[in-house]
Amino acid sequence: MSETTASVTRPAIDRGSARARRARISLRALQIVLALFYGIASALPKLIAHPSAAEGFEKMGWGSAGMYTIGVLELAGAVALLIPVLSSVAAVSLSALMVGAFVTQLVVFDGENAATPLILIVPLALIAWARRHHTAELARLVRRRA
């Protein structure tokens, strides 16, 4: 049987498995891209007290303590996105952080960059939903330890 015939007569399950594999790879790539964004582009400027980050937090009245706190939360979320059992919880947590960022952008900065947190919530919600089985696994691990 030729390769062409074999691919035509292959069961639908194989094609579905290939599709599922591509979806898992794409989702993992999305997690990596978001982890890099949160770790490097978002958390790092806060953690090294880059003037652009410090200025915004001073304007909000949060000072360096608020800046470092948000930076640590973003870095923790970035790392947790890469750990399978924590990925769903990390996506939900970063989404909550983005809701706060959206409100802050509206209230303090007159909506200047308010779309950015909303845009980031979309892929985070996708990750949270797609990796939701990990949340149940995490709950079982925590119950076992308690």
C-alpha positions as CSV (number, residue, x, y, z in Angstrom):
1,M,0.0,0.0,0.0
2,S,1.4,3.4,-0.9
3,E,1.8,6.3,1.6
4,T,-0.9,8.2,-0.2
5,T,-3.4,5.3,0.2
6,A,-2.4,4.8,3.8
7,S,-3.1,8.4,4.7
8,V,-6.5,8.3,3.0
9,T,-7.6,5.2,4.8
10,R,-6.1,6.1,8.2
11,P,-8.9,6.1,10.8
12,A,-10.4,9.5,11.9
13,I,-9.0,8.9,15.4
14,D,-5.4,9.3,14.2
15,R,-6.2,12.6,12.5
16,G,-8.0,13.7,15.7
17,S,-5.0,12.7,17.8
18,A,-2.7,14.7,15.5
19,R,-5.0,17.7,15.8
20,A,-5.1,17.3,19.6
21,R,-1.3,17.0,19.7
22,R,-1.0,20.3,17.6
23,A,-3.4,22.0,20.0
24,R,-1.4,20.9,23.1
25,I,1.8,22.1,21.4
26,S,0.2,25.4,20.5
27,L,-1.2,25.9,24.0
28,R,2.2,25.1,25.5
29,A,3.9,27.6,23.2
30,L,1.3,30.2,24.3
31,Q,2.1,29.5,27.9
32,I,5.8,30.0,27.2
33,V,5.3,33.2,25.3
34,L,3.1,34.6,28.1
35,A,5.6,33.5,30.8
36,L,8.4,35.3,28.9
37,F,6.2,38.4,28.6
38,Y,5.3,38.4,32.3
39,G,8.8,37.5,33.4
40,I,10.9,39.8,31.2
41,A,8.7,42.6,29.8
42,S,6.5,43.1,32.8
43,A,8.1,41.9,36.1
44,L,11.7,42.6,35.4
45,P,11.3,46.4,35.0
46,K,9.5,46.5,38.3
47,L,12.0,44.4,40.1
48,I,15.0,46.4,38.9
49,A,13.1,49.6,39.6
50,H,13.3,50.8,36.0
51,P,12.4,54.5,35.9
52,S,9.4,53.9,33.6
53,A,7.9,51.4,36.2
54,A,8.8,53.5,39.2
55,E,7.2,56.6,37.7
56,G,3.9,54.8,37.2
57,F,3.8,53.4,40.7
58,E,4.7,56.8,42.2
59,K,1.8,58.3,40.3
60,M,-0.6,55.7,41.7
61,G,0.8,56.4,45.2
62,W,1.9,52.8,45.7
63,G,5.6,53.6,45.7
64,S,8.4,51.0,45.5
65,A,6.7,48.6,47.9
66,G,3.7,48.3,45.5
67,M,6.0,48.1,42.5
68,Y,8.1,45.3,44.0
69,T,5.0,43.4,45.1
70,I,3.4,43.5,41.7
71,G,6.7,42.5,40.1
72,V,7.0,39.5,42.4
73,L,3.4,38.4,41.7
74,E,4.0,38.7,38.0
75,L,7.3,36.8,38.2
76,A,5.6,34.0,40.3
77,G,2.8,33.8,37.8
78,A,5.2,33.6,34.9
79,V,7.1,30.7,36.5
80,A,3.9,29.0,37.5
81,L,2.6,29.1,34.0
82,L,5.4,26.8,33.0
83,I,4.6,24.2,35.8
84,P,1.9,22.0,34.5
85,V,0.1,21.4,37.8
86,L,0.1,25.2,38.5
87,S,-0.7,26.5,35.0
88,S,-4.4,26.9,35.4
89,V,-4.2,28.5,38.8
90,A,-1.4,30.8,37.5
91,A,-3.6,31.8,34.5
92,V,-6.5,32.7,36.8
93,S,-4.3,34.6,39.2
94,L,-2.6,36.6,36.4
95,S,-6.1,37.3,35.0
96,A,-7.1,38.7,38.4
97,L,-4.0,40.8,38.4
98,M,-4.9,42.1,34.9
99,V,-8.4,43.1,36.0
100,G,-6.7,45.2,38.7
101,A,-4.4,46.6,36.1
102,F,-7.3,47.5,33.8
103,V,-9.2,49.3,36.6
104,T,-6.0,51.1,37.6
105,Q,-5.4,52.2,33.9
106,L,-9.0,53.6,33.8
107,V,-8.9,55.3,37.1
108,V,-5.3,56.6,37.5
109,F,-4.1,56.9,33.9
110,D,-7.4,57.9,32.2
111,G,-7.5,54.6,30.2
112,E,-4.2,55.3,28.4
113,N,-3.2,51.6,28.1
114,A,-6.4,50.0,29.4
115,A,-6.7,47.6,26.4
116,T,-3.5,45.8,27.2
117,P,-4.6,44.0,30.3
118,L,-7.9,43.1,28.6
119,I,-6.0,41.6,25.6
120,L,-3.9,39.6,28.0
121,I,-6.9,38.2,29.8
122,V,-8.1,36.4,26.6
123,P,-5.1,34.0,26.3
124,L,-4.9,33.6,30.0
125,A,-8.6,32.5,30.1
126,L,-7.9,30.0,27.3
127,I,-5.0,28.5,29.3
128,A,-7.1,28.4,32.5
129,W,-9.9,26.6,30.7
130,A,-7.7,24.2,28.7
131,R,-5.6,23.3,31.8
132,R,-8.5,23.1,34.2
133,H,-7.9,19.4,34.9
134,H,-4.6,20.4,36.5
135,T,-6.6,22.4,39.1
136,A,-8.3,19.2,40.2
137,E,-5.0,17.4,40.3
138,L,-3.5,20.2,42.4
139,A,-6.5,20.1,44.8
140,R,-5.9,16.3,45.2
141,L,-2.2,16.9,46.0
142,V,-3.0,19.6,48.5
143,R,-5.6,17.4,50.2
144,R,-3.2,14.5,50.4
145,R,-0.6,16.8,52.1
146,A,-3.1,18.2,54.6
